[in-house]
Amino acid sequence: MRRWLLPGLGAALAVTVGAVVTYSRPARRSPAAPVATPAAAQTAVIRRMDLDTSFTLGGTVGHGATIPFTGRKRGTLTWLPAVGTVVGRGQRLYEVNARPVPLLIGPTPLYRTLRAGVPAGPDVRELTENLRAMGYGVAGAGAGDTFGRGTEAALKRWQKASGLRSTGTLGVGDAVMLPHAVRIGFLKARPGSPATAELFGYTSVRKVVVVQLDPTQADVSAVKPGVKVTVLLPGGSHTAGRVAKVSTPSAQDTGAGDDGASARTATVTVAHQAAMAKVEGTVQIKVTNEVRRGVLAVPVTALLALAEGGYAVQVVGGGRTALVGVRTGLFADGMVEVAGTGLAEGLRVVVAS
């Protein structure tokens, strides 16, 4: 019996001691979390810059209003240029009875037959200027408003070179005097029809931008004739423009995608035509309302509203910050014009994150 109890008691003690050791083993403590340090305040530099308030409008590139043209030379229409053709000084505009009717440039339409001895007038002067521009200088008398022998001789030389009858006279309908070179916008007649009907419509050769003005948009009141704008082109480039006119389009104003709606439109001219050479479709027009040049400016998020009213900014420098009261001016593109004692270009201010 004693031999059986002793081994059992030893085993029981071993289990008990093991249990105590295991229970009394000290628990491991988790490492303490690091104390977070405050993030450094975000700052921005006070800048000297130009600020402006502006808005953009969509516009369509085209050639402006299409003007109908009616022929004045009797006969049968035998040739017309294709739509899109550009016709310049001295070039044929159309043909009657297989004879070209050339284009001349000038503000006064041909309203009488021009020949030697005709009374002086602006139409004579314009003919003389066209002859000279085409390389047919007028010698001797007839250098101004007077149609002299020199004018007649120069006219004959040009007529012969142009495939016209070399008569030294120019009748109404023998040529067309228009204020500028033209681009053919549409064709109305066909070869074989009478040449004294409406033949085609023409536009300017210069590109313009036509903008539909939404009357419900308050900003459009700033779009007036003479206002300078910026034409924003594809690819991020831009060029200068000017509002030439604001009008209600008619059915003929189809040169730039107009659908004949009664909404007001603005026509924007572009001086730098080379910039528009390959531009088609739609572009954006930037209209600037107000400009402030060379002012101190900070991000709007730098402004702190004061309890007593007004604003301040926190200026940072030398490890210290100072609260400086400011007077605000123009707000534009996330920046605001500021003025205040001690403010200067290059100082840093705290901005909200």
C-alpha positions in Angstrom: 0.0 0.0 0.0 2.8 2.4 0.9 4.5 1.6 -2.4 1.4 2.6 -4.3 0.8 5.9 -2.4 4.2 7.4 -2.7 4.5 7.4 -6.5 0.9 8.8 -6.7 1.6 11.6 -4.2 4.8 12.6 -6.1 2.9 12.8 -9.3 0.2 14.9 -7.7 2.8 17.3 -6.2 4.5 17.7 -9.5 1.3 18.7 -11.2 0.5 21.1 -8.4 3.9 22.8 -8.4 3.7 23.0 -12.2 0.4 24.7 -12.0 1.6 27.2 -9.4 4.6 28.1 -11.5 2.5 28.6 -14.5 0.0 30.8 -12.8 2.5 32.9 -11.0 4.5 33.7 -14.2 4.3 37.4 -14.6 2.3 38.6 -17.7 4.2 40.5 -20.4 3.3 44.2 -20.8 2.5 45.6 -24.3 4.9 48.3 -25.4 3.6 51.8 -24.8 2.3 53.6 -28.0 4.5 56.5 -29.2 3.3 60.0 -28.3 2.0 61.8 -31.5 3.8 65.0 -32.3 1.8 67.9 -33.6 2.0 68.3 -37.4 3.8 71.4 -38.6 1.5 74.2 -39.8 1.1 74.5 -43.5 2.2 77.8 -44.9 2.1 79.8 -48.2 4.1 82.7 -49.5 2.6 86.1 -49.8 2.8 86.8 -53.6 2.8 90.0 -55.7 0.7 89.2 -58.7 -2.1 90.2 -61.0 -5.6 89.2 -60.1 -8.7 89.2 -62.3 -12.3 88.1 -62.2 -13.5 86.4 -65.3 -16.0 84.0 -66.8 -15.9 81.8 -69.9 -18.5 81.3 -72.7 -18.6 78.7 -75.4 -18.3 79.9 -79.0 -18.3 78.4 -82.5 -15.5 79.2 -85.0 -16.7 80.3 -88.4 -16.6 83.2 -91.0 -19.4 85.3 -89.7 -22.6 86.3 -91.5 -23.3 85.0 -95.0 -24.3 87.8 -97.4 -26.3 87.0 -100.5 -24.9 88.2 -103.9 -27.0 89.1 -107.0 -25.3 89.3 -110.3 -25.6 92.5 -112.4 -24.1 91.4 -115.7 -26.7 90.3 -118.2 -26.2 86.9 -119.9 -26.0 83.3 -119.0 -24.2 82.0 -116.0 -21.4 79.7 -117.2 -19.2 79.1 -114.1 -19.4 79.5 -110.3 -16.7 78.8 -107.7 -17.1 75.9 -105.2 -18.3 76.5 -101.7 -15.3 77.4 -99.5 -13.3 79.0 -102.3 -11.5 82.2 -101.4 -11.6 84.9 -104.1 -9.1 87.8 -103.8 -8.4 91.0 -105.8 -8.4 90.5 -109.5 -9.5 86.9 -109.4 -12.7 85.7 -111.2 -15.7 85.7 -109.0 -18.0 84.0 -111.6 -18.4 83.8 -115.4 -21.1 85.2 -117.7 -21.1 84.1 -121.3 -17.8 82.4 -120.7 -16.2 85.7 -119.7 -14.8 86.2 -116.1 -16.3 88.7 -113.8 -13.4 89.7 -111.5 -13.4 90.9 -108.0 -12.0 94.4 -107.1 -11.6 95.7 -103.6 -13.2 98.9 -102.4 -16.1 100.3 -100.4 -18.0 102.0 -103.3 -19.9 99.6 -105.6 -19.6 100.1 -109.3 -22.7 102.2 -110.1 -21.8 103.7 -113.5 -19.6 103.0 -116.6 -16.1 104.2 -116.0 -14.3 105.6 -119.1 -12.1 108.5 -120.1 -13.8 111.9 -119.4 -16.2 110.5 -116.8 -16.7 113.0 -113.8 -14.3 112.5 -111.0 -15.5 110.3 -108.1 -14.5 107.8 -105.4 -15.3 104.9 -107.8 -12.6 106.2 -110.1 -10.1 106.4 -107.3 -10.9 102.9 -106.2 -10.4 101.5 -109.7 -7.0 103.3 -109.9 -6.0 101.9 -106.5 -6.9 98.4 -107.7 -5.0 98.7 -110.9 -1.9 99.8 -109.0 -2.3 97.0 -106.4 -2.4 94.5 -109.3 0.7 95.9 -110.9 -0.8 98.2 -113.5 0.3 101.6 -112.5 -1.5 104.7 -113.8 0.9 107.1 -115.5 0.4 110.8 -115.9 -3.0 112.3 -115.5 -5.6 110.3 -113.7 -3.7 109.5 -110.6 -6.6 110.4 -108.2 -10.4 110.7 -108.7 -10.0 111.6 -112.4 -10.3 109.0 -115.2 -7.6 110.1 -117.6 -5.6 108.6 -120.5 -3.3 106.9 -118.1 -6.2 105.2 -116.3 -7.5 104.0 -119.6 -4.2 102.6 -120.7 -3.7 100.8 -117.4 -7.3 99.4 -117.5 -6.7 98.0 -121.0 -3.5 96.2 -120.0 -5.3 94.6 -117.0 -8.3 93.7 -119.1 -6.2 91.9 -121.7 -4.2 90.0 -119.1 -7.4 88.9 -117.3 -9.2 87.5 -120.4 -11.6 90.5 -120.7 -12.3 92.6 -123.7 -9.6 95.3 -123.8 -11.9 98.3 -124.2 -10.5 100.7 -121.6 -14.0 101.1 -120.1 -15.5 99.3 -117.2 -19.3 98.9 -117.1 -21.6 98.0 -114.2 -21.4 94.3 -113.9 -18.1 93.9 -115.8 -16.4 93.6 -112.3 -17.6 93.4 -108.7 -16.4 95.9 -106.2 -16.6 94.6 -102.6 -15.0 95.9 -99.4 -12.7 92.8 -99.0 -11.8 89.4 -100.3 -14.6 86.9 -99.9 -15.1 83.2 -99.2 -18.0 81.5 -100.9 -20.5 80.3 -98.3 -23.3 78.8 -100.4 -24.4 78.5 -104.0 -27.9 79.5 -105.1 -27.7 79.3 -108.9 -26.3 76.8 -111.4 -24.5 77.3 -114.7 -27.1 77.8 -117.4 -29.3 80.1 -115.4 -29.7 83.8 -115.9 -26.7 85.7 -114.4 -28.8 88.6 -113.0 -30.4 86.4 -110.3 -29.1 85.6 -106.8 -26.0 83.6 -107.5 -24.3 82.7 -104.1 -23.7 83.9 -100.6 -20.3 85.1 -99.4 -18.5 85.6 -96.1 -15.4 87.2 -94.9 -12.2 85.2 -95.3 -11.3 86.0 -91.7 -12.3 83.6 -89.0 -14.5 84.9 -86.1 -16.1 83.3 -83.1 -19.8 83.5 -82.7 -21.1 83.2 -79.1 -24.6 82.5 -78.1 -25.6 84.7 -75.1 -27.8 83.1 -72.6 -30.1 85.9 -71.2 -30.5 84.1 -67.9 -26.8 84.3 -67.2 -26.1 87.6 -65.4 -22.4 87.8 -66.5 -23.4 88.2 -70.2 -24.3 91.9 -69.6 -20.5 92.5 -69.7 -20.3 91.3 -73.3 -20.5 94.5 -75.3 -19.1 95.8 -78.6 -15.5 96.8 -78.1 -14.8 94.6 -75.1 -11.5 92.7 -75.2 -11.6 89.0 -74.7 -9.2 86.0 -74.7 -9.9 83.2 -77.1 -8.9 79.9 -75.5 -7.7 77.5 -78.2 -7.3 73.7 -78.3 -4.0 72.5 -76.8 -3.8 75.2 -74.1 -2.8 78.2 -76.3 -4.8 81.4 -76.6 -5.1 84.6 -78.6 -6.6 88.0 -78.2 -10.0 88.9 -79.5 -12.5 91.7 -79.4 -16.3 91.8 -79.4 -17.2 93.3 -82.8 -21.0 93.3 -82.4 -23.8 91.9 -80.4 -27.0 91.2 -82.3 -30.0 89.0 -82.8 -29.2 86.7 -85.7 -31.2 86.4 -88.8 -31.7 83.4 -91.0 -28.7 84.5 -93.1 -26.3 84.4 -90.1 -25.3 80.8 -90.7 -21.6 81.2 -91.3 -20.6 79.9 -87.8 -23.2 77.3 -87.0 -26.1 79.6 -86.2 -29.4 77.7 -86.1 -31.6 80.8 -86.6 -32.6 81.0 -83.0 -33.7 84.3 -81.6 -31.1 84.4 -78.8 -28.6 87.3 -78.9 -25.2 86.5 -80.3 -21.8 88.1 -80.0 -19.3 88.1 -82.9 -15.7 88.1 -81.7 -13.0 89.1 -84.2 -9.5 87.8 -83.9 -6.6 89.9 -85.0 -4.0 87.1 -85.1 -5.6 85.0 -87.9 -2.6 82.6 -88.1 -3.5 81.3 -84.7 -6.9 80.4 -86.0 -5.8 78.8 -89.3 -6.4 75.2 -88.2 -9.0 75.8 -85.5 -12.5 74.5 -86.2 -15.6 73.7 -84.1 -16.0 75.2 -80.6 -13.7 77.2 -78.5 -14.0 79.0 -75.1 -14.1 82.8 -74.8 -12.7 84.3 -71.6 -14.3 87.6 -70.6 -12.5 89.6 -67.8 -14.6 91.8 -65.6 -12.1 93.4 -63.2 -8.3 93.4 -63.0 -5.9 94.3 -60.2 -2.3 94.4 -61.2 0.7 94.0 -58.9 -1.1 93.5 -55.6 -0.2 91.4 -52.6 -2.2 88.2 -52.5 -2.6 85.1 -50.3 -4.6 81.9 -50.6 -8.2 82.5 -49.4 -7.6 79.7 -46.8 -5.1 82.0 -45.0 -7.8 84.3 -43.9 -8.9 84.2 -40.3 -12.3 85.8 -39.4 -12.0 88.0 -36.3 -14.7 88.0 -33.6 -14.9 91.8 -33.8 -15.2 91.7 -37.6 -12.8 91.7 -40.5 -9.9 89.4 -41.2 -6.3 88.6 -40.2 -3.5 86.3 -41.3 -0.9 84.5 -39.2 2.5 85.6 -40.4 5.3 83.1 -39.7 9.0 84.0 -39.2 11.9 83.3 -36.9 10.1 80.5 -35.2 7.2 82.8 -34.1 3.8 83.7 -35.5 2.1 87.0 -35.4 -1.5 87.9 -36.1 -1.8 90.7 -38.6 -5.0 92.4 -39.5 -5.7 92.7 -43.2 -7.9 94.6 -45.6 -9.2 92.4 -48.4 -9.7 93.3 -52.0 -10.4 91.3 -55.1 -11.1 87.5 -54.7 -10.1 85.4 -57.8 -9.0 81.9 -58.5 -8.6 80.9 -54.8 -6.5 84.0 -54.0 -7.4 87.2 -52.3 -5.8 90.7 -52.5 -4.6 91.8 -49.0 -3.1 94.9 -47.5 -1.9 95.5 -43.9 0.9 96.8 -41.8 4.0 94.7 -42.1 2.9 92.6 -45.0 5.4 92.1 -47.7 6.1 89.9 -50.7 7.9 86.7 -49.7 6.6 86.4 -46.1 4.9 83.2 -45.2 1.4 82.8 -43.7 -0.4 79.9 -42.2 -3.1 78.3 -44.3 -5.8 75.9 -43.3 -5.1 72.3 -44.3 
